[in-house]
Amino acid sequence: MPYATADGRRQLLDAVAEAADELAAALAALTEAYEQLDDASAERLERELFGAVQSAYARARRTLSEFARRHELEQRAFEPAVRGAPGRGVKAFIDDAVDDVRRADSTLGTLQDSMLPVEVGDAELRAGLAQVRELIAGVASRAHDFERTLGR
């Protein structure tokens, strides 16, 4: 494998790992918000936000590990995200999660626009990236709707 291909694949791994880390941070923030809500609101948060972010995180990790395995690259270990200070409030945690999701989406969008997944990646990687972005596509608007009706 030429050096450029190996370097490109490492860049791919790093970018997808960065997006996965952002999604892990979003999950940690949503977990903090969940713990501060009443039961009905917590269930709604889980249904409308947490599930999509959790699925996207799992898909990003699976995409990353499968790509690494297919190309005999070193597997990356994932650490749990650090949770925030609990006194910040539900809205602050949801806003943090939305920011984290936006950064993950931006990282993946930039990666897809770079053509690196086409040049040194493979079809499975490209499909995985598209699925992650699809899963998180509506998170910001659903979070806004959730916050707007919180406490009503």
Stockholm file with secondary structure:
# STOCKHOLM 1.0

chainA/1-152         MPYATADGRRQLLDAVAEAADELAAALAALTEAYEQLDDASAERLERELFGAVQSAYARARRTLSEFARRHELEQRAFEPAVRGAPGRGVKAFIDDAVDDVRRADSTLGTLQDSMLPVEVGDAELRAGLAQVRELIAGVASRAHDFERTLGR
#=GR chainA/1-152 SS CCHHHHHHHHHHHHHHHHHHHHHHHHHHHHHHHHHTSCHHHHHHHIIIIIHHHHHHHHHHHHHHHHHHHHTTCCCCCCCCCCCCCGGGCHHHHHHHHHHHHHHHHHHHHHHHHTTHHHHTSCHHHHHHHHHHHHHHTTHHHHHHHHHHHTTC
#=GC SS_cons         CCHHHHHHHHHHHHHHHHHHHHHHHHHHHHHHHHHTSCHHHHHHHIIIIIHHHHHHHHHHHHHHHHHHHHTTCCCCCCCCCCCCCGGGCHHHHHHHHHHHHHHHHHHHHHHHHTTHHHHTSCHHHHHHHHHHHHHHTTHHHHHHHHHHHTTC
//
